[in-house]
Each structure stands twice: as C-alpha cells, then as structure tokens.
C-alpha cells in the first residue's frame, strides 16, 4: 500500500508541474497557503536531527521570493479576525509558521524575514523555553551517540536494571534506546546520569531552544507565539485527558508568560487522529489552531492546515502545485474536508 501511495504521489507531482500555478489556484478556489518550517539544513548540534530534510538558507530565501511573487503576506490578526467572523481567509494570502521554538528561528530565519518585511508565528514547548530541558528524542540521540561498547560492558547490569523498570528486557542497548517512547521516557535521565552525560551542560553549550529574551524581542518585531504542547509528545500515545492537558497548559503558559492578546496553538507532529471532542473542549480557549495536512479543509472551523515544504526536498513551486492538484482530486472524490471521529 505504501508503495502504491508513493507512486501515486510521484505521478501527481509530475502532473502538477505541467500546470500553471494560477490555473490550479483558480480550479481549487484560490485558497490561501500556510507554510510550516522547523530548522535550517546542517546547523543542528545533534547529528541525528541533522539527517532530517530541511531547507538551506538559500533555498529558504528562494521560497520567500516565490511566495512574495505569487501571493501576498497575511498577519496573524487577519487570520484570527477572519476565523472569528466566519470569513474565508484572503484568497491570495500566505503565512509562515515555525514549530518547536528552536533558536535557529531567531539566529537565521528572523534576520531574513525582517529583510523581506515578513513576520510569522512560532510555536513553543514551554518545558524547553530558556533551554530548561531537552526533548526526549534528543536525549535518546545523546545516548546513541556517546555510549560505547566499553561503557556498556562496565555497567551492564545497571543499564539493564533501568530498562527493566519500563519492561524493556533482553534487548541490545541501542535497540532498547530506540524502543523508548514518550510514556517510557522517564528513564532517560537515569540512563544519562549512569553514563555521566550531562544534558544540562549540553544545553548550555548548545542553545537549542529560544530564550525568553529572544521571544520578547521577536514579539516587539511583530512575530506571534503559541503553544505546541508542553514537551512535544506524540499525541497518539496519550489519553484524551493527557492530550487536553498538554494543549491547554501550553496555550495558557505562552499567553500568560508573554502577556499576549491572542491564543494560538499548533499540534506536534500529525493531527489527523485528534478527536472532534478534543476540539470541542478547545473551542473558546484557542482562537486558531494549526495542523500539517497540506491544502485541505477541516470540519473544525478554527483549525487550519499547513503545508510541509521543507521535508519535500523540492522547489516550493512543485510542492504548492502538487498540493493544489491533490486538493482538486480530493474535492472530486468528495474528500476535501477532514472529518474527525
């Protein structure tokens, strides 16, 4: 099935490239586009994170130039205002967002955006702001990168005992580390301590996340901020109650911490399986939320889907044409609206 989907996607990419963008826009109903980014290629201190497909600085500039040539920039206030009034968001508009609150946004993206007189929304995980803590996947990466065979032999029973607490037994160390999910991530600090890996010292040397001062400065420059869960779990691994807690607490923290007049949120990772009930409880507590499902409608009126451009590895023109064509095909099949259980 995956292979078939991959072939269909490639065919749609090739077909889409043959059409002028404006024609696809008209057929699709002249829809605004929302583009999401995370980081810049090759600048992360984590070698495993660096394997992700991100834009280079030059590629990001090309994205901006293309968007400015073919669309007009929106503001978060325009977006919120249109949603509140039930209006369609500007047909020729585009808007940029950045997930995970990484310091690369301040160091690399912001100077470029200011040069082109653009702002964007940045979504934060409060537990990581000011580099207070490190995402559990990055802690796993530290273990995978640093712990060697000699370390494992000398502390064989100790690390096996730690894994046994979360019922990971008789597994090779690196396979065991790979199997740690969010629910089992409580053992990571103990493993790091066992192997004398100081992740807080690592964060002092590698300022991965935005600081409060940087965020305040960006707010002064017109950038907006929202919640992105407290510590970036996979929502599919959480109960509905835990999902609600992560969502609401992160929205409240960001708004209260920075005295913001709006409340916005972006789901970590994919959001297709988030229930209608979750959104019903979010209504009134959040003015606009964001997912990443390309160009599509959602049965939740305040939920907007963004396009993942960076991981495509191809020019933004191809990505947008593909997204418009995909939407047109979905509409022909009566599947242009994402329904929630």
C-alpha positions in Angstrom: 0.0 0.0 0.0 2.8 2.4 0.9 4.5 1.7 -2.4 1.3 2.4 -4.3 0.8 5.7 -2.5 4.3 6.7 -3.2 3.9 6.0 -6.9 0.6 8.0 -7.0 2.3 10.9 -5.2 5.1 10.9 -7.7 2.7 10.9 -10.6 0.7 13.8 -9.1 4.0 15.7 -8.6 4.8 15.3 -12.3 1.3 16.1 -13.4 1.1 19.2 -11.2 4.4 20.6 -12.6 2.8 20.8 -16.1 0.1 23.2 -14.9 0.5 27.0 -14.3 0.1 27.8 -10.6 -2.6 30.4 -11.3 -4.8 27.8 -13.1 -4.5 25.3 -10.3 -5.3 28.1 -7.8 -8.5 29.1 -9.7 -9.7 25.5 -10.0 -9.0 24.9 -6.3 -10.9 28.1 -5.4 -7.9 30.5 -4.9 -7.0 29.2 -1.5 -4.5 30.8 0.9 -1.5 28.8 1.8 0.1 28.2 5.2 3.7 27.0 5.2 5.5 25.3 8.1 9.2 25.1 8.8 11.4 23.9 11.7 15.2 24.4 11.1 18.0 25.0 8.6 19.9 22.3 7.0 23.1 21.2 8.7 23.3 23.6 11.6 21.9 21.4 14.5 24.3 20.2 17.1 22.5 16.8 17.0 23.9 14.7 14.2 20.8 12.5 14.0 18.5 15.6 13.9 20.7 16.9 11.0 19.6 13.9 8.9 16.2 15.5 8.6 15.5 17.2 5.3 15.5 20.9 5.9 16.0 24.0 3.6 19.4 25.6 3.2 19.4 29.3 3.8 19.5 30.0 0.0 16.6 27.6 -0.5 14.6 29.3 2.2 15.2 32.7 0.5 14.0 31.2 -2.8 10.8 30.1 -1.0 10.2 33.6 0.3 10.8 35.2 -3.1 8.4 32.8 -4.8 5.7 33.4 -2.2 6.1 37.1 -2.4 5.9 37.0 -6.2 2.7 34.8 -6.3 0.9 35.7 -3.0 0.5 38.5 -0.5 1.6 38.1 3.1 -1.0 37.7 5.8 -0.8 38.6 9.5 -2.0 36.5 12.5 -4.5 39.2 13.3 -6.1 39.0 9.8 -6.3 35.2 10.2 -7.9 35.3 13.6 -10.3 38.1 12.6 -11.5 36.1 9.5 -12.0 32.9 11.5 -14.0 34.8 14.2 -16.2 36.3 11.6 -16.5 33.1 9.6 -15.0 34.6 6.5 -12.7 33.0 4.0 -9.1 33.9 4.6 -7.6 36.0 1.8 -7.5 34.0 -1.5 -4.1 35.2 -2.5 -2.6 35.1 1.0 0.3 33.2 2.5 1.5 32.8 6.1 4.6 31.2 7.6 4.9 29.2 10.8 7.8 27.6 12.7 7.3 24.7 15.1 9.4 23.6 18.2 10.6 27.1 19.2 14.2 26.4 18.1 16.9 29.1 18.5 17.6 28.7 14.7 14.5 30.8 14.2 16.0 33.8 16.0 19.5 33.3 14.6 18.8 32.5 11.0 15.1 32.9 10.0 14.3 36.2 11.7 17.0 38.3 10.0 15.8 37.0 6.6 12.2 37.6 7.4 12.8 41.1 8.6 14.8 41.8 5.4 11.7 40.9 3.4 9.3 42.7 5.9 7.6 39.5 6.9 6.6 38.1 10.3 5.4 34.6 11.3 4.0 32.5 14.1 6.4 30.4 16.3 5.0 27.6 18.4 6.7 26.8 21.7 7.0 23.8 24.0 7.1 25.6 27.4 9.3 22.9 29.1 12.1 23.7 26.6 12.0 27.5 26.6 15.2 29.0 28.0 16.8 25.6 27.5 15.4 24.3 30.7 15.0 20.8 29.4 15.7 18.7 26.3 13.2 16.8 24.2 13.2 13.0 25.0 14.2 12.1 21.4 17.2 14.3 21.7 18.1 12.6 25.0 17.9 9.3 23.2 20.2 10.6 20.5 22.8 11.7 23.1 22.8 8.1 24.4 23.1 6.6 21.0 26.0 9.0 20.0 28.0 8.9 23.2 27.7 5.5 24.9 30.2 3.0 23.6 30.8 -0.8 24.0 33.3 -0.3 26.8 30.7 1.8 28.8 28.0 -0.9 28.2 30.3 -3.7 29.4 31.3 -1.9 32.6 27.8 -1.0 33.6 25.9 -4.0 32.1 23.7 -4.8 35.0 23.0 -1.2 35.8 21.6 -0.2 32.4 19.6 -3.4 32.1 18.1 -2.8 35.5 17.0 0.7 34.4 15.3 -0.6 31.3 13.6 -3.4 33.2 11.6 -0.7 35.1 9.7 0.0 32.0 9.6 -3.7 30.9 12.3 -3.5 28.3 14.1 -6.7 28.9 16.7 -8.8 27.0 17.2 -6.2 24.3 20.5 -4.9 22.9 21.3 -1.4 24.3 20.8 0.7 21.2 17.7 -1.3 20.2 16.4 -0.7 23.8 17.0 3.0 23.5 15.2 3.2 20.1 12.2 1.5 21.7 11.8 4.2 24.4 8.6 6.1 23.6 7.2 9.2 25.4 5.5 7.1 28.1 8.8 5.4 28.9 11.0 8.4 28.6 11.1 8.8 32.4 14.1 6.5 32.5 16.2 8.6 30.1 17.6 11.0 32.8 18.7 7.9 34.9 20.4 6.5 31.8 22.2 9.8 31.1 23.3 10.0 34.7 24.6 6.4 34.7 26.8 7.2 31.7 27.9 10.6 33.0 26.1 12.5 30.3 25.1 15.9 31.5 22.3 17.1 29.2 22.0 20.4 31.0 25.7 21.1 30.3 25.0 20.1 26.7 22.2 22.7 26.6 24.5 25.4 28.0 26.9 24.8 25.2 24.3 24.2 22.5 21.4 26.7 22.9 18.9 24.6 21.0 15.7 26.5 22.1 14.6 30.1 22.1 15.2 32.1 25.3 12.5 34.4 26.9 14.6 37.4 26.0 14.7 36.4 22.3 11.0 35.7 22.3 10.3 39.2 23.8 12.4 40.8 21.2 10.6 38.9 18.4 7.2 39.9 19.8 8.4 43.6 19.6 9.3 43.0 16.0 5.7 41.7 15.2 6.2 37.9 15.5 3.5 35.9 17.2 3.7 32.9 19.5 1.6 30.0 20.5 1.6 26.7 22.3 2.9 23.4 20.8 2.2 21.1 23.8 4.3 21.3 26.9 7.0 18.9 25.9 6.2 17.6 22.4 4.8 14.1 22.9 3.2 12.0 20.2 -0.5 12.7 20.9 -1.4 9.2 19.6 0.4 7.8 22.7 -1.6 9.9 25.1 -5.1 9.5 26.6 -7.6 12.2 25.6 -7.3 13.7 29.1 -3.5 13.9 28.7 -3.9 15.5 25.2 -6.2 18.1 26.6 -3.7 18.9 29.4 -0.8 19.3 27.0 -2.8 21.5 24.7 -4.4 23.8 27.2 -1.5 24.2 29.5 0.9 25.2 26.7 -1.6 27.7 25.3 -2.1 29.3 28.8 1.6 29.3 29.5 2.6 31.1 26.4 -0.2 33.7 26.6 0.4 34.4 30.3 4.2 34.4 30.1 4.3 36.9 27.3 1.0 38.8 28.0 -0.3 38.1 24.5 -3.7 39.3 23.4 -4.4 36.1 21.4 -4.4 32.3 22.0 -3.0 30.1 19.2 -1.7 26.5 19.0 -0.1 24.1 16.6 -0.3 20.3 17.2 3.0 18.5 17.5 3.6 16.0 14.6 0.4 15.0 12.8 -3.1 15.8 14.0 -5.4 13.7 11.7 -6.4 11.4 14.6 -7.2 14.2 17.1 -10.8 13.7 18.0 -13.7 16.1 17.5 -14.2 16.0 21.2 -10.7 17.4 21.7 -11.5 20.4 19.5 -14.9 20.9 21.2 -13.1 21.3 24.5 -10.6 23.6 22.9 -13.3 25.9 21.4 -13.2 29.2 23.2 -9.8 28.5 24.7 -8.0 28.9 21.4 -8.7 31.3 18.6 -6.9 29.4 15.9 -5.1 26.0 15.8 -2.8 24.6 13.1 -2.2 21.1 11.7 0.0 19.9 8.9 -2.1 18.1 6.3 -1.4 20.2 3.2 -4.1 22.1 1.5 -7.4 20.9 2.8 -10.5 21.9 4.8 -11.3 20.7 8.3 -14.7 20.2 9.9 -13.3 22.2 12.8 -13.9 25.9 11.8 -10.9 27.3 13.7 -8.4 24.7 12.6 -6.0 25.5 9.7 -3.8 23.0 7.8 -0.3 23.9 6.8 2.0 22.6 4.1 5.2 20.8 5.0 7.5 22.3 2.4 11.0 21.7 3.9 10.9 17.9 4.1 9.8 17.6 0.4 13.4 18.3 -0.8 12.0 20.0 -3.9 11.3 23.6 -5.0 8.3 25.3 -3.4 6.6 25.8 -6.8 6.4 22.0 -7.2 5.1 21.5 -3.7 2.4 24.1 -4.0 1.3 22.9 -7.4 1.1 19.3 -6.0 -0.9 20.4 -3.0 -3.4 22.3 -5.2 -3.8 19.4 -7.5 -4.1 16.9 -4.6 -6.9 19.2 -3.2 -8.7 19.3 -6.5 -8.6 15.4 -6.7 -9.9 15.1 -3.2 -12.7 17.5 -3.9 -13.7 15.5 -7.0 -13.8 12.4 -4.7 -15.8 14.4 -2.0 -12.9 14.1 0.5 -11.6 17.7 0.7 -12.9 18.1 4.3 -11.0 16.3 7.0 -13.6 14.5 9.2 -12.9 13.7 12.8 -14.2 10.9 14.9 
